[in-house]
Amino acid sequence: MTESGSRWRIIVDQDSCIGSGVCVGDLPHRFRIIDDRSQPVDGEIGADEEVLAAADSCPREAIRVVDVATGEVLAPLD
């Protein structure tokens, strides 16, 4: 469970991303495709459980979600 006031950073590894568009299809308000690669719409967001699910569903695990305050990687989980 996440704290409501948490801030998260969304990072997409451009070398790993294959531009499948799964994240964009699931969360078009959080991700977009630019030059055949996913990009976060906003680099820093309020806590959003759907973003964790998108990171976990990425076929290349190219999306990383990090807690801004602690640096803890929230997704993808090993």
C-alpha positions in Angstrom: 0.0 0.0 0.0 1.2 3.5 -0.7 1.0 6.7 1.2 -1.4 9.2 -0.4 1.1 12.1 -0.3 3.9 10.1 -1.9 5.6 11.4 -5.1 6.9 9.0 -7.6 9.3 9.3 -10.5 8.6 7.4 -13.7 11.7 6.4 -15.7 11.6 4.6 -19.1 14.9 3.0 -20.1 15.1 4.0 -23.8 17.6 1.2 -24.5 15.3 -1.5 -23.2 12.0 -0.1 -24.5 10.7 -1.7 -27.7 7.8 0.7 -28.1 5.2 -2.1 -27.8 2.6 0.5 -26.6 1.2 -1.7 -23.8 1.7 1.2 -21.3 0.1 3.7 -23.6 -2.8 1.4 -24.2 -3.3 0.9 -20.5 -2.6 4.5 -19.3 -2.6 7.0 -22.2 -2.7 9.9 -19.6 0.6 8.6 -18.2 2.6 7.4 -21.2 3.1 8.3 -24.9 5.1 7.0 -27.8 7.8 9.3 -29.2 10.3 8.1 -31.8 9.1 4.5 -31.3 9.8 4.5 -27.6 7.6 5.1 -24.5 8.0 8.3 -22.6 6.2 9.4 -19.4 3.8 12.2 -19.9 5.0 13.6 -16.5 8.3 12.5 -15.0 7.0 13.0 -11.4 3.5 12.1 -10.3 1.5 11.5 -7.2 1.2 7.9 -6.1 -0.8 5.9 -8.7 -1.2 2.2 -8.3 -2.0 1.9 -12.0 1.5 3.0 -12.9 2.9 0.1 -10.9 0.8 -2.3 -12.8 1.9 -0.7 -16.1 5.6 -1.1 -15.1 5.0 -4.7 -14.1 3.2 -5.4 -17.5 6.0 -3.9 -19.6 7.3 -6.8 -21.8 10.9 -5.5 -21.4 10.7 -4.2 -17.8 11.8 -0.8 -19.3 9.5 1.2 -16.9 10.8 1.9 -13.4 8.8 3.7 -10.7 10.8 5.2 -7.9 9.7 6.9 -4.7 11.1 10.4 -4.9 11.6 10.8 -1.1 13.3 7.5 -0.4 14.7 6.4 -3.8 13.0 3.0 -3.3 12.2 1.2 -6.5 8.5 0.4 -6.4 8.3 -1.3 -9.7 9.1 -3.5 -11.4 9.6 -5.9 -8.5 11.9 -8.9 -9.0 
